[in-house]
Amino acid sequence: MLDGLTRRLDRAKTKVARATLVPLMVRVGIAGSFQLALLVAWPPSISMSKYAPLLFLVALWPAVATRGRGATFTILVVVGGWILDTTWYDARVALWRVLGIATLLYVGHTLTALAAALPTDAIVNGDVVFSWLGRALIVVLISAVLTVATLGLTAELAGGAFLIATLVGLAAAVGATLLLSRLLRRS
């Protein structure tokens, strides 16, 4: 058992010694975006208290172990903190917080996907990461515009029309999911 632990520590030392700048910066981006998401989502009385190091470790986990369940766990902790803040602490649901949390979670998740495919000792051109982030930010921008437009329409479509639009949207989401799963089974 001690030999296994020693081998793992030796491998970790070698991995850190061989790490290059771009994959390291991607991992810093993962930790940073998840840390900011945790700070925006959780109530300040918790995120700035003695529990702050624990939240920092939660944000650091997907950056260190990109191919595990760290990103999923961190996203669930962020969402749990937002739900706690808006229900238990009765914080106001603000559009900037919702968009900020969604943006930071998406950027953290997409950077985790990039880091999972990117060896830590790879020589990578910075343009790869910038184009990756550019595409992610385009998705975030389109999503934010659609969210604001949809929220504007909800005031106009109150009542029965809003219910019908919600049901049609839900049916479209289920249909798209079924179509994608069928297409994935075919290939």
ZADO-1210 file (C-alpha; in nm, 4 decimals, padded with zeros to 6 digits):
<atoms>
<atom x="00.0000" y="00.0000" z="00.0000" code="MET" pos="1"/>
<atom x="00.2851" y="00.2383" z="00.0823" code="LEU" pos="2"/>
<atom x="00.4549" y="00.1541" z="-00.2491" code="ASP" pos="3"/>
<atom x="00.1386" y="00.2481" z="-00.4395" code="GLY" pos="4"/>
<atom x="00.1200" y="00.5815" z="-00.2621" code="LEU" pos="5"/>
<atom x="00.4885" y="00.6490" z="-00.3285" code="THR" pos="6"/>
<atom x="00.4440" y="00.5698" z="-00.6994" code="ARG" pos="7"/>
<atom x="00.1477" y="00.8056" z="-00.7222" code="ARG" pos="8"/>
<atom x="00.3426" y="01.0844" z="-00.5544" code="LEU" pos="9"/>
<atom x="00.6357" y="01.0290" z="-00.7910" code="ASP" pos="10"/>
<atom x="00.4029" y="01.0416" z="-01.0916" code="ARG" pos="11"/>
<atom x="00.2452" y="01.3617" z="-00.9604" code="ALA" pos="12"/>
<atom x="00.5895" y="01.5218" z="-00.9147" code="LYS" pos="13"/>
<atom x="00.6881" y="01.4247" z="-01.2695" code="THR" pos="14"/>
<atom x="00.3595" y="01.5580" z="-01.4069" code="LYS" pos="15"/>
<atom x="00.4026" y="01.8918" z="-01.2304" code="VAL" pos="16"/>
<atom x="00.7654" y="01.9205" z="-01.3402" code="ALA" pos="17"/>
<atom x="00.6736" y="01.8587" z="-01.7067" code="ARG" pos="18"/>
<atom x="00.3688" y="02.0898" z="-01.7122" code="ALA" pos="19"/>
<atom x="00.3643" y="02.3659" z="-01.9725" code="THR" pos="20"/>
<atom x="00.2147" y="02.7132" z="-01.9488" code="LEU" pos="21"/>
<atom x="-00.1012" y="02.6928" z="-02.1638" code="VAL" pos="22"/>
<atom x="-00.2506" y="02.3786" z="-02.0031" code="PRO" pos="23"/>
<atom x="-00.1651" y="02.5259" z="-01.6627" code="LEU" pos="24"/>
<atom x="-00.3421" y="02.8512" z="-01.7502" code="MET" pos="25"/>
<atom x="-00.6485" y="02.6561" z="-01.8669" code="VAL" pos="26"/>
<atom x="-00.6605" y="02.4888" z="-01.5261" code="ARG" pos="27"/>
<atom x="-00.6212" y="02.8261" z="-01.3525" code="VAL" pos="28"/>
<atom x="-00.9153" y="02.9467" z="-01.5632" code="GLY" pos="29"/>
<atom x="-01.1220" y="02.6490" z="-01.4480" code="ILE" pos="30"/>
<atom x="-01.0509" y="02.7176" z="-01.0823" code="ALA" pos="31"/>
<atom x="-01.1053" y="03.0912" z="-01.1262" code="GLY" pos="32"/>
<atom x="-01.4374" y="03.0656" z="-01.3052" code="SER" pos="33"/>
<atom x="-01.5755" y="02.8111" z="-01.0606" code="PHE" pos="34"/>
<atom x="-01.4492" y="03.0155" z="-00.7645" code="GLN" pos="35"/>
<atom x="-01.6206" y="03.3286" z="-00.8984" code="LEU" pos="36"/>
<atom x="-01.9400" y="03.1289" z="-00.9608" code="ALA" pos="37"/>
<atom x="-01.9328" y="03.0091" z="-00.5997" code="LEU" pos="38"/>
<atom x="-01.8809" y="03.3645" z="-00.4742" code="LEU" pos="39"/>
<atom x="-02.1710" y="03.4981" z="-00.6814" code="VAL" pos="40"/>
<atom x="-02.4061" y="03.2103" z="-00.5943" code="ALA" pos="41"/>
<atom x="-02.3475" y="03.1550" z="-00.2232" code="TRP" pos="42"/>
<atom x="-02.4610" y="03.4015" z="00.0415" code="PRO" pos="43"/>
<atom x="-02.1801" y="03.6359" z="00.1493" code="PRO" pos="44"/>
<atom x="-02.2262" y="03.5318" z="00.5106" code="SER" pos="45"/>
<atom x="-02.1113" y="03.1813" z="00.4115" code="ILE" pos="46"/>
<atom x="-01.8711" y="03.2493" z="00.1237" code="SER" pos="47"/>
<atom x="-01.6751" y="03.5035" z="00.3284" code="MET" pos="48"/>
<atom x="-01.6732" y="03.3022" z="00.6502" code="SER" pos="49"/>
<atom x="-01.4698" y="03.0143" z="00.7845" code="LYS" pos="50"/>
<atom x="-01.6233" y="02.7974" z="00.5081" code="TYR" pos="51"/>
<atom x="-01.4445" y="02.9918" z="00.2320" code="ALA" pos="52"/>
<atom x="-01.1478" y="02.7479" z="00.2165" code="PRO" pos="53"/>
<atom x="-01.3917" y="02.4608" z="00.1717" code="LEU" pos="54"/>
<atom x="-01.5585" y="02.6399" z="-00.1200" code="LEU" pos="55"/>
<atom x="-01.2127" y="02.7103" z="-00.2638" code="PHE" pos="56"/>
<atom x="-01.1307" y="02.3381" z="-00.2549" code="LEU" pos="57"/>
<atom x="-01.4593" y="02.2601" z="-00.4292" code="VAL" pos="58"/>
<atom x="-01.3670" y="02.5077" z="-00.7053" code="ALA" pos="59"/>
<atom x="-01.0150" y="02.3657" z="-00.7279" code="LEU" pos="60"/>
<atom x="-01.1203" y="02.0020" z="-00.7650" code="TRP" pos="61"/>
<atom x="-01.2195" y="02.0154" z="-01.1363" code="PRO" pos="62"/>
<atom x="-00.8992" y="02.2024" z="-01.2171" code="ALA" pos="63"/>
<atom x="-00.6831" y="01.9330" z="-01.0612" code="VAL" pos="64"/>
<atom x="-00.8809" y="01.6261" z="-01.1691" code="ALA" pos="65"/>
<atom x="-01.0377" y="01.7251" z="-01.5002" code="THR" pos="66"/>
<atom x="-01.1516" y="01.3784" z="-01.6026" code="ARG" pos="67"/>
<atom x="-01.3610" y="01.3020" z="-01.2993" code="GLY" pos="68"/>
<atom x="-01.6849" y="01.4122" z="-01.1505" code="ARG" pos="69"/>
<atom x="-01.5373" y="01.7321" z="-01.0094" code="GLY" pos="70"/>
<atom x="-01.7040" y="01.9687" z="-01.2546" code="ALA" pos="71"/>
<atom x="-02.0458" y="01.8123" z="-01.1986" code="THR" pos="72"/>
<atom x="-02.0049" y="01.8254" z="-00.8216" code="PHE" pos="73"/>
<atom x="-01.8880" y="02.1869" z="-00.8331" code="THR" pos="74"/>
<atom x="-02.1800" y="02.2901" z="-01.0542" code="ILE" pos="75"/>
<atom x="-02.4206" y="02.1221" z="-00.8125" code="LEU" pos="76"/>
<atom x="-02.2595" y="02.3037" z="-00.5186" code="VAL" pos="77"/>
<atom x="-02.2928" y="02.6368" z="-00.7026" code="VAL" pos="78"/>
<atom x="-02.6590" y="02.5740" z="-00.7843" code="VAL" pos="79"/>
<atom x="-02.7206" y="02.4548" z="-00.4286" code="GLY" pos="80"/>
<atom x="-02.5663" y="02.7754" z="-00.2946" code="GLY" pos="81"/>
<atom x="-02.7838" y="02.9884" z="-00.5209" code="TRP" pos="82"/>
<atom x="-03.0964" y="02.7995" z="-00.4142" code="ILE" pos="83"/>
<atom x="-02.9918" y="02.8379" z="-00.0489" code="LEU" pos="84"/>
<atom x="-02.9353" y="03.2111" z="-00.0948" code="ASP" pos="85"/>
<atom x="-03.2636" y="03.2754" z="-00.2733" code="THR" pos="86"/>
<atom x="-03.4820" y="03.0574" z="-00.0491" code="THR" pos="87"/>
<atom x="-03.3341" y="03.0335" z="00.3000" code="TRP" pos="88"/>
<atom x="-03.1633" y="03.3741" z="00.3048" code="TYR" pos="89"/>
<atom x="-03.4454" y="03.5245" z="00.0956" code="ASP" pos="90"/>
<atom x="-03.2135" y="03.7090" z="-00.1425" code="ALA" pos="91"/>
<atom x="-03.3691" y="03.8776" z="-00.4424" code="ARG" pos="92"/>
<atom x="-03.3359" y="03.6915" z="-00.7730" code="VAL" pos="93"/>
<atom x="-03.1400" y="03.9377" z="-00.9828" code="ALA" pos="94"/>
<atom x="-03.0852" y="03.8990" z="-01.3556" code="LEU" pos="95"/>
<atom x="-02.7150" y="03.9867" z="-01.3303" code="TRP" pos="96"/>
<atom x="-02.6616" y="03.7038" z="-01.0790" code="ARG" pos="97"/>
<atom x="-02.8434" y="03.4473" z="-01.2910" code="VAL" pos="98"/>
<atom x="-02.6540" y="03.5463" z="-01.6053" code="LEU" pos="99"/>
<atom x="-02.3249" y="03.5684" z="-01.4146" code="GLY" pos="100"/>
<atom x="-02.3638" y="03.2257" z="-01.2589" code="ILE" pos="101"/>
<atom x="-02.4683" y="03.0704" z="-01.5906" code="ALA" pos="102"/>
<atom x="-02.1751" y="03.2321" z="-01.7733" code="THR" pos="103"/>
<atom x="-01.9169" y="03.1318" z="-01.5151" code="LEU" pos="104"/>
<atom x="-02.0478" y="02.7754" z="-01.4955" code="LEU" pos="105"/>
<atom x="-02.0474" y="02.7392" z="-01.8739" code="TYR" pos="106"/>
<atom x="-01.6952" y="02.8778" z="-01.9085" code="VAL" pos="107"/>
<atom x="-01.5719" y="02.6553" z="-01.6247" code="GLY" pos="108"/>
<atom x="-01.7394" y="02.3507" z="-01.7748" code="HIS" pos="109"/>
<atom x="-01.6094" y="02.4098" z="-02.1266" code="THR" pos="110"/>
<atom x="-01.2578" y="02.4764" z="-01.9963" code="LEU" pos="111"/>
<atom x="-01.2793" y="02.1518" z="-01.7997" code="THR" pos="112"/>
<atom x="-01.3670" y="01.9706" z="-02.1221" code="ALA" pos="113"/>
<atom x="-01.0683" y="02.1321" z="-02.2942" code="LEU" pos="114"/>
<atom x="-00.8351" y="02.0462" z="-02.0073" code="ALA" pos="115"/>
<atom x="-00.9551" y="01.6853" z="-02.0057" code="ALA" pos="116"/>
<atom x="-00.8440" y="01.6500" z="-02.3687" code="ALA" pos="117"/>
<atom x="-00.5258" y="01.8525" z="-02.3222" code="LEU" pos="118"/>
<atom x="-00.2249" y="01.6796" z="-02.1639" code="PRO" pos="119"/>
<atom x="-00.0501" y="01.8919" z="-01.9022" code="THR" pos="120"/>
<atom x="00.2808" y="01.8686" z="-02.0880" code="ASP" pos="121"/>
<atom x="00.1408" y="01.9590" z="-02.4320" code="ALA" pos="122"/>
<atom x="00.2890" y="02.2412" z="-02.6344" code="ILE" pos="123"/>
<atom x="-00.0217" y="02.4338" z="-02.7392" code="VAL" pos="124"/>
<atom x="-00.0601" y="02.7553" z="-02.9306" code="ASN" pos="125"/>
<atom x="-00.2561" y="03.0182" z="-02.7395" code="GLY" pos="126"/>
<atom x="-00.4869" y="03.0618" z="-03.0384" code="ASP" pos="127"/>
<atom x="-00.6396" y="02.7216" z="-02.9628" code="VAL" pos="128"/>
<atom x="-00.7522" y="02.8338" z="-02.6192" code="VAL" pos="129"/>
<atom x="-00.8621" y="03.1784" z="-02.7378" code="PHE" pos="130"/>
<atom x="-01.0740" y="03.0343" z="-03.0188" code="SER" pos="131"/>
<atom x="-01.2204" y="02.7827" z="-02.7715" code="TRP" pos="132"/>
<atom x="-01.3109" y="03.0626" z="-02.5327" code="LEU" pos="133"/>
<atom x="-01.4375" y="03.2794" z="-02.8185" code="GLY" pos="134"/>
<atom x="-01.6853" y="03.0115" z="-02.9240" code="ARG" pos="135"/>
<atom x="-01.7905" y="02.9658" z="-02.5617" code="ALA" pos="136"/>
<atom x="-01.8463" y="03.3376" z="-02.5165" code="LEU" pos="137"/>
<atom x="-02.0549" y="03.3519" z="-02.8354" code="ILE" pos="138"/>
<atom x="-02.2776" y="03.0787" z="-02.6920" code="VAL" pos="139"/>
<atom x="-02.3010" y="03.2703" z="-02.3635" code="VAL" pos="140"/>
<atom x="-02.3889" y="03.5944" z="-02.5423" code="LEU" pos="141"/>
<atom x="-02.6600" y="03.4314" z="-02.7540" code="ILE" pos="142"/>
<atom x="-02.8013" y="03.2595" z="-02.4448" code="SER" pos="143"/>
<atom x="-02.8043" y="03.5856" z="-02.2487" code="ALA" pos="144"/>
<atom x="-02.9821" y="03.7726" z="-02.5282" code="VAL" pos="145"/>
<atom x="-03.2409" y="03.4952" z="-02.5620" code="LEU" pos="146"/>
<atom x="-03.2910" y="03.4880" z="-02.1845" code="THR" pos="147"/>
<atom x="-03.3506" y="03.8623" z="-02.1652" code="VAL" pos="148"/>
<atom x="-03.5835" y="03.8498" z="-02.4676" code="ALA" pos="149"/>
<atom x="-03.7766" y="03.5588" z="-02.3178" code="THR" pos="150"/>
<atom x="-03.8097" y="03.7380" z="-01.9850" code="LEU" pos="151"/>
<atom x="-03.9421" y="04.0399" z="-02.1727" code="GLY" pos="152"/>
<atom x="-04.2003" y="03.8218" z="-02.3443" code="LEU" pos="153"/>
<atom x="-04.3169" y="03.6615" z="-02.0199" code="THR" pos="154"/>
<atom x="-04.4636" y="03.9926" z="-01.9085" code="ALA" pos="155"/>
<atom x="-04.6560" y="04.0127" z="-02.2367" code="GLU" pos="156"/>
<atom x="-04.7667" y="03.6490" z="-02.2378" code="LEU" pos="157"/>
<atom x="-04.8980" y="03.6199" z="-01.8836" code="ALA" pos="158"/>
<atom x="-05.1750" y="03.3717" z="-01.8262" code="GLY" pos="159"/>
<atom x="-05.2886" y="03.0984" z="-02.0655" code="GLY" pos="160"/>
<atom x="-05.0583" y="03.1997" z="-02.3512" code="ALA" pos="161"/>
<atom x="-04.7556" y="03.1673" z="-02.1233" code="PHE" pos="162"/>
<atom x="-04.8654" y="02.8191" z="-02.0178" code="LEU" pos="163"/>
<atom x="-04.9085" y="02.7106" z="-02.3796" code="ILE" pos="164"/>
<atom x="-04.5678" y="02.8542" z="-02.4749" code="ALA" pos="165"/>
<atom x="-04.4083" y="02.6725" z="-02.1796" code="THR" pos="166"/>
<atom x="-04.5662" y="02.3405" z="-02.2777" code="LEU" pos="167"/>
<atom x="-04.4633" y="02.3824" z="-02.6426" code="VAL" pos="168"/>
<atom x="-04.1065" y="02.4615" z="-02.5353" code="GLY" pos="169"/>
<atom x="-04.0987" y="02.1605" z="-02.3049" code="LEU" pos="170"/>
<atom x="-04.2312" y="01.9357" z="-02.5833" code="ALA" pos="171"/>
<atom x="-03.9646" y="02.0712" z="-02.8197" code="ALA" pos="172"/>
<atom x="-03.6907" y="02.0009" z="-02.5636" code="ALA" pos="173"/>
<atom x="-03.8150" y="01.6448" z="-02.5113" code="VAL" pos="174"/>
<atom x="-03.8386" y="01.5929" z="-02.8879" code="GLY" pos="175"/>
<atom x="-03.4853" y="01.7213" z="-02.9427" code="ALA" pos="176"/>
<atom x="-03.3559" y="01.4932" z="-02.6677" code="THR" pos="177"/>
<atom x="-03.5291" y="01.1909" z="-02.8172" code="LEU" pos="178"/>
<atom x="-03.3973" y="01.2763" z="-03.1637" code="LEU" pos="179"/>
<atom x="-03.0419" y="01.3148" z="-03.0382" code="LEU" pos="180"/>
<atom x="-03.0528" y="00.9890" z="-02.8435" code="SER" pos="181"/>
<atom x="-03.1882" y="00.8067" z="-03.1483" code="ARG" pos="182"/>
<atom x="-02.9180" y="00.9536" z="-03.3698" code="LEU" pos="183"/>
<atom x="-02.6492" y="00.8572" z="-03.1186" code="LEU" pos="184"/>
<atom x="-02.7758" y="00.4976" z="-03.1123" code="ARG" pos="185"/>
<atom x="-02.7598" y="00.4796" z="-03.4906" code="ARG" pos="186"/>
<atom x="-02.3948" y="00.5786" z="-03.5100" code="SER" pos="187"/>
</atoms>
